[in-house]
Amino acid sequence: MNISLINDLILGPILLAFVIAFAATPITIFVYQHLRWVDPPRRRAKDTHTYPVPRGGGIPIYASLLISSLLLLPFDQQLKGILAGATVMAIMGVLDDRLDINPYLRFGVGAFAAWLVINSGIGISFITNPLGGIIVLGSILAAVLAIFWIVFLANTVNWAKGFDGQLPGIVAIASLTIALFSLRYSADITQWPIAILASITAGAYLGFLPFNFYPQKIMPGYGGGTLAGFMLAILTILSTSKILTAMVDLGIPIADAGWSMLRRVLTGHSPVWGDRGHLHHKILDEWKWGKRKAAIFYWLVTALLGVLALNLNSQQKFYTVILLTVIIGGLLLWFNYFTKST
């Protein structure tokens, strides 16, 4: 592999995005604390923080994504659509962090942000059949599937921010996996912008991570959480629709989200209202792990799944996703019915 290509497509974008996020996060913390825009401890059942913390992490992450992309990528129609959608998500994040907007309204805004991306020419034109062959999609179905995937992953990844450092580490690893996947096909220059954008995403969350790791000084908030899934969904679409790759790499948060929504529906609750039933809550409550240990555990598993995603074929990825879903479901059943919090 050409070293200069690695520098240009991976290391350089990561470093630039890291520096911007690392510089912007303390400013955000200062402003939020000065304005007393902090989240009280244990305000909601799902909260794990024990002291007031600002929820404005989406601001420095968005600033890093925006500035780095404008500096390193051609300002074409697709980038305009991506940045427009990201701007909508960031604004919604700032408002939600202050006002706790109804989740159904957030879903609608997320769908609009996804539409801005699809309208710029980004879409899922085909999907690989894990049992063999390729399924070509019509234009309407392709657009609907792409919007669903972006909204689904934005919210799924957002739910994986239950404690200090969990989210940014997962997102950085998943983004780097996509960057490395694109770098594998670097002979095709159309993969270069994808590798750069994935590296920018990784760098933005890495720059935010030192301030979010235990003991956190700022939380990602709705903006930082949904921007993560929003960008990852777009990157998987751009990198020749590698949705199964993302489903393997993000297997834990995706399976956890699926089981959590099913549990809520079966118990007569809204599938989108948060609670303390996610896997990360159970790990903290039942296994009594500290937040540092739990965060590193999530990072290591995500890294392991990323390595698998880079080396498995479509059929193997499909079966891996099924296996992960069964394992996570089994763990949640065990936590809910065979253990008891003390």
LUMVEXMI-44565 format. One record per residue (C-alpha): residue number from 0; residue in three letters; chain; x, y, z. Coordinates in steps of 0.2 Angstrom, whole numbers, plus 5000, padded with zeros to 4 digits. Example, Ala and Ser with C-alpha at 12.3 -4.5 7.8 and 13.67 -1.06 7.14 Angstrom:
BEGIN
    n  res  chain     u     v     w
    0  ALA      A  5062  4978  5039
    1  SER      A  5068  4995  5036
END
This chain:
BEGIN
    n  res  chain     u     v     w
    0  MET      A  5000  5000  5000
    1  ASN      A  5006  5017  4995
    2  ILE      A  5012  5026  5011
    3  SER      A  5007  5044  5004
    4  LEU      A  4990  5037  5000
    5  ILE      A  4987  5032  5018
    6  ASN      A  4993  5049  5024
    7  ASP      A  4982  5058  5011
    8  LEU      A  4966  5047  5013
    9  ILE      A  4967  5041  5031
   10  LEU      A  4980  5049  5043
   11  GLY      A  4979  5067  5037
   12  PRO      A  4960  5068  5038
   13  ILE      A  4959  5060  5055
   14  LEU      A  4972  5072  5062
   15  LEU      A  4963  5087  5055
   16  ALA      A  4946  5082  5061
   17  PHE      A  4954  5077  5078
   18  VAL      A  4962  5094  5081
   19  ILE      A  4946  5104  5076
   20  ALA      A  4935  5093  5088
   21  PHE      A  4948  5093  5102
   22  ALA      A  4949  5112  5101
   23  ALA      A  4931  5115  5099
   24  THR      A  4925  5104  5113
   25  PRO      A  4932  5114  5128
   26  ILE      A  4924  5130  5121
   27  THR      A  4907  5121  5120
   28  ILE      A  4909  5115  5138
   29  PHE      A  4913  5132  5144
   30  VAL      A  4899  5140  5135
   31  TYR      A  4886  5127  5141
   32  GLN      A  4892  5128  5159
   33  HIS      A  4892  5147  5158
   34  LEU      A  4874  5147  5152
   35  ARG      A  4870  5133  5165
   36  TRP      A  4864  5122  5151
   37  VAL      A  4869  5106  5160
   38  ASP      A  4859  5090  5162
   39  PRO      A  4855  5086  5181
   40  PRO      A  4860  5068  5186
   41  ARG      A  4848  5054  5185
   42  ARG      A  4835  5065  5178
   43  ARG      A  4828  5051  5167
   44  ALA      A  4828  5032  5171
   45  LYS      A  4841  5029  5157
   46  ASP      A  4854  5042  5163
   47  THR      A  4870  5035  5171
   48  HIS      A  4879  5051  5175
   49  THR      A  4880  5056  5194
   50  TYR      A  4884  5075  5192
   51  PRO      A  4878  5089  5181
   52  VAL      A  4885  5087  5163
   53  PRO      A  4882  5097  5147
   54  ARG      A  4874  5088  5133
   55  GLY      A  4881  5098  5119
   56  GLY      A  4893  5086  5111
   57  GLY      A  4885  5087  5094
   58  ILE      A  4892  5105  5091
   59  PRO      A  4911  5102  5091
   60  ILE      A  4908  5085  5082
   61  TYR      A  4898  5094  5068
   62  ALA      A  4910  5109  5067
   63  SER      A  4924  5096  5064
   64  LEU      A  4914  5087  5051
   65  LEU      A  4909  5103  5042
   66  ILE      A  4926  5112  5042
   67  SER      A  4936  5096  5038
   68  SER      A  4925  5091  5024
   69  LEU      A  4925  5108  5016
   70  LEU      A  4944  5109  5017
   71  LEU      A  4947  5091  5010
   72  LEU      A  4933  5086  4999
   73  PRO      A  4926  5093  4983
   74  PHE      A  4911  5104  4986
   75  ASP      A  4900  5094  4974
   76  GLN      A  4881  5090  4974
   77  GLN      A  4883  5075  4985
   78  LEU      A  4894  5084  4998
   79  LYS      A  4881  5098  4998
   80  GLY      A  4867  5085  5002
   81  ILE      A  4877  5077  5016
   82  LEU      A  4882  5093  5024
   83  ALA      A  4864  5100  5023
   84  GLY      A  4857  5084  5031
   85  ALA      A  4871  5084  5044
   86  THR      A  4866  5103  5048
   87  VAL      A  4848  5098  5050
   88  MET      A  4853  5084  5062
   89  ALA      A  4865  5095  5072
   90  ILE      A  4852  5109  5074
   91  MET      A  4839  5096  5080
   92  GLY      A  4852  5090  5092
   93  VAL      A  4855  5107  5100
   94  LEU      A  4836  5109  5102
   95  ASP      A  4833  5092  5109
   96  ASP      A  4847  5094  5121
   97  ARG      A  4838  5109  5128
   98  LEU      A  4820  5105  5126
   99  ASP      A  4818  5086  5125
  100  ILE      A  4809  5086  5109
  101  ASN      A  4796  5072  5106
  102  PRO      A  4805  5057  5098
  103  TYR      A  4792  5055  5084
  104  LEU      A  4795  5073  5079
  105  ARG      A  4814  5069  5079
  106  PHE      A  4811  5054  5068
  107  GLY      A  4802  5065  5055
  108  VAL      A  4816  5078  5055
  109  GLY      A  4828  5064  5053
  110  ALA      A  4819  5058  5038
  111  PHE      A  4819  5075  5031
  112  ALA      A  4838  5076  5033
  113  ALA      A  4840  5059  5025
  114  TRP      A  4829  5065  5010
  115  LEU      A  4841  5079  5008
  116  VAL      A  4855  5066  5006
  117  ILE      A  4845  5055  4994
  118  ASN      A  4840  5071  4984
  119  SER      A  4858  5074  4981
  120  GLY      A  4860  5058  4971
  121  ILE      A  4865  5046  4985
  122  GLY      A  4855  5030  4986
  123  ILE      A  4855  5011  4987
  124  SER      A  4853  5005  4969
  125  PHE      A  4856  4987  4973
  126  ILE      A  4858  4975  4988
  127  THR      A  4869  4960  4988
  128  ASN      A  4859  4944  4991
  129  PRO      A  4868  4935  5005
  130  LEU      A  4862  4918  4998
  131  GLY      A  4870  4923  4981
  132  GLY      A  4867  4936  4967
  133  ILE      A  4862  4955  4967
  134  ILE      A  4845  4962  4969
  135  VAL      A  4843  4978  4959
  136  LEU      A  4831  4990  4966
  137  GLY      A  4819  5002  4957
  138  SER      A  4821  5021  4960
  139  ILE      A  4807  5023  4973
  140  LEU      A  4811  5007  4983
  141  ALA      A  4829  5012  4983
  142  ALA      A  4825  5030  4990
  143  VAL      A  4813  5023  5003
  144  LEU      A  4826  5010  5008
  145  ALA      A  4840  5023  5009
  146  ILE      A  4830  5034  5020
  147  PHE      A  4824  5020  5031
  148  TRP      A  4843  5014  5033
  149  ILE      A  4849  5032  5037
  150  VAL      A  4835  5035  5050
  151  PHE      A  4837  5018  5058
  152  LEU      A  4856  5019  5060
  153  ALA      A  4855  5037  5066
  154  ASN      A  4844  5032  5080
  155  THR      A  4851  5015  5083
  156  VAL      A  4869  5022  5086
  157  ASN      A  4862  5036  5096
  158  TRP      A  4855  5024  5109
  159  ALA      A  4873  5017  5111
  160  LYS      A  4879  5032  5122
  161  GLY      A  4873  5025  5138
  162  PHE      A  4889  5030  5148
  163  ASP      A  4906  5039  5147
  164  GLY      A  4916  5036  5131
  165  GLN      A  4905  5022  5124
  166  LEU      A  4899  5031  5109
  167  PRO      A  4914  5040  5102
  168  GLY      A  4925  5025  5103
  169  ILE      A  4912  5014  5094
  170  VAL      A  4910  5027  5080
  171  ALA      A  4928  5030  5078
  172  ILE      A  4932  5011  5075
  173  ALA      A  4917  5009  5064
  174  SER      A  4922  5024  5053
  175  LEU      A  4940  5018  5052
  176  THR      A  4933  5001  5047
  177  ILE      A  4924  5009  5032
  178  ALA      A  4939  5020  5028
  179  LEU      A  4950  5004  5027
  180  PHE      A  4937  4995  5017
  181  SER      A  4938  5009  5004
  182  LEU      A  4957  5010  5005
  183  ARG      A  4957  4992  4999
  184  TYR      A  4950  4998  4983
  185  SER      A  4960  5013  4981
  186  ALA      A  4964  5009  4963
  187  ASP      A  4947  5016  4960
  188  ILE      A  4948  5035  4963
  189  THR      A  4930  5036  4967
  190  GLN      A  4933  5027  4983
  191  TRP      A  4945  5041  4989
  192  PRO      A  4932  5054  4995
  193  ILE      A  4923  5040  5004
  194  ALA      A  4939  5035  5013
  195  ILE      A  4943  5054  5017
  196  LEU      A  4925  5056  5024
  197  ALA      A  4926  5041  5034
  198  SER      A  4942  5046  5041
  199  ILE      A  4935  5063  5045
  200  THR      A  4921  5055  5055
  201  ALA      A  4933  5045  5064
  202  GLY      A  4944  5060  5068
  203  ALA      A  4930  5070  5074
  204  TYR      A  4924  5057  5087
  205  LEU      A  4942  5054  5092
  206  GLY      A  4944  5072  5096
  207  PHE      A  4929  5072  5106
  208  LEU      A  4933  5056  5115
  209  PRO      A  4945  5063  5128
  210  PHE      A  4932  5075  5135
  211  ASN      A  4918  5061  5135
  212  PHE      A  4929  5047  5143
  213  TYR      A  4926  5044  5161
  214  PRO      A  4924  5055  5171
  215  GLN      A  4915  5064  5156
  216  LYS      A  4915  5083  5155
  217  ILE      A  4902  5083  5141
  218  MET      A  4890  5071  5133
  219  PRO      A  4887  5068  5115
  220  GLY      A  4869  5073  5116
  221  TYR      A  4856  5069  5103
  222  GLY      A  4866  5079  5090
  223  GLY      A  4882  5069  5093
  224  GLY      A  4873  5052  5094
  225  THR      A  4862  5054  5078
  226  LEU      A  4876  5062  5068
  227  ALA      A  4886  5047  5071
  228  GLY      A  4873  5035  5064
  229  PHE      A  4869  5047  5050
  230  MET      A  4887  5048  5044
  231  LEU      A  4890  5029  5046
  232  ALA      A  4874  5025  5036
  233  ILE      A  4879  5037  5022
  234  LEU      A  4896  5030  5021
  235  THR      A  4890  5012  5020
  236  ILE      A  4879  5018  5005
  237  LEU      A  4893  5027  4997
  238  SER      A  4905  5012  4999
  239  THR      A  4895  5002  4986
  240  SER      A  4880  4998  4998
  241  LYS      A  4890  4989  5011
  242  ILE      A  4876  4988  5024
  243  LEU      A  4880  4971  5030
  244  THR      A  4898  4977  5034
  245  ALA      A  4890  4990  5045
  246  MET      A  4878  4978  5053
  247  VAL      A  4892  4966  5058
  248  ASP      A  4903  4980  5064
  249  LEU      A  4889  4989  5074
  250  GLY      A  4881  4972  5078
  251  ILE      A  4880  4975  5097
  252  PRO      A  4871  4992  5096
  253  ILE      A  4860  4986  5082
  254  ALA      A  4854  4970  5090
  255  ASP      A  4852  4979  5107
  256  ALA      A  4841  4992  5099
  257  GLY      A  4830  4979  5090
  258  TRP      A  4828  4969  5105
  259  SER      A  4824  4984  5116
  260  MET      A  4811  4990  5104
  261  LEU      A  4803  4973  5103
  262  ARG      A  4803  4972  5122
  263  ARG      A  4794  4989  5124
  264  VAL      A  4781  4985  5111
  265  LEU      A  4777  4968  5120
  266  THR      A  4776  4977  5137
  267  GLY      A  4764  4990  5130
  268  HIS      A  4776  5004  5129
  269  SER      A  4782  5015  5114
  270  PRO      A  4796  5008  5105
  271  VAL      A  4806  5024  5104
  272  TRP      A  4804  5031  5122
  273  GLY      A  4820  5028  5132
  274  ASP      A  4822  5016  5147
  275  ARG      A  4835  5007  5157
  276  GLY      A  4834  4991  5148
  277  HIS      A  4848  4992  5136
  278  LEU      A  4862  4980  5136
  279  HIS      A  4874  4993  5142
  280  HIS      A  4863  4997  5157
  281  LYS      A  4863  4979  5161
  282  ILE      A  4882  4977  5161
  283  LEU      A  4883  4992  5173
  284  ASP      A  4869  4986  5184
  285  GLU      A  4871  4968  5184
  286  TRP      A  4890  4965  5181
  287  LYS      A  4894  4980  5191
  288  TRP      A  4907  4985  5179
  289  GLY      A  4915  5002  5180
  290  LYS      A  4912  5014  5165
  291  ARG      A  4930  5014  5160
  292  LYS      A  4930  4995  5159
  293  ALA      A  4913  4994  5150
  294  ALA      A  4918  5007  5137
  295  ILE      A  4934  4998  5133
  296  PHE      A  4924  4982  5132
  297  TYR      A  4913  4990  5119
  298  TRP      A  4927  4996  5109
  299  LEU      A  4936  4980  5109
  300  VAL      A  4921  4970  5103
  301  THR      A  4918  4983  5089
  302  ALA      A  4936  4982  5084
  303  LEU      A  4935  4963  5083
  304  LEU      A  4919  4964  5073
  305  GLY      A  4927  4977  5062
  306  VAL      A  4941  4965  5058
  307  LEU      A  4928  4951  5054
  308  ALA      A  4918  4963  5043
  309  LEU      A  4933  4967  5033
  310  ASN      A  4937  4948  5030
  311  LEU      A  4920  4940  5028
  312  ASN      A  4910  4937  5012
  313  SER      A  4892  4943  5011
  314  GLN      A  4885  4926  5016
  315  GLN      A  4896  4925  5031
  316  LYS      A  4892  4942  5037
  317  PHE      A  4873  4938  5035
  318  TYR      A  4875  4923  5047
  319  THR      A  4886  4933  5059
  320  VAL      A  4873  4946  5060
  321  ILE      A  4860  4932  5065
  322  LEU      A  4872  4925  5077
  323  LEU      A  4875  4942  5086
  324  THR      A  4856  4945  5087
  325  VAL      A  4854  4928  5095
  326  ILE      A  4868  4931  5107
  327  ILE      A  4863  4949  5112
  328  GLY      A  4845  4943  5114
  329  GLY      A  4850  4928  5125
  330  LEU      A  4860  4940  5136
  331  LEU      A  4846  4952  5138
  332  LEU      A  4834  4938  5142
  333  TRP      A  4847  4931  5155
  334  PHE      A  4849  4949  5163
  335  ASN      A  4830  4951  5164
  336  TYR      A  4824  4935  5170
  337  PHE      A  4839  4926  5179
  338  THR      A  4847  4940  5188
  339  LYS      A  4842  4953  5200
  340  SER      A  4849  4970  5203
  341  THR      A  4854  4974  5221
END
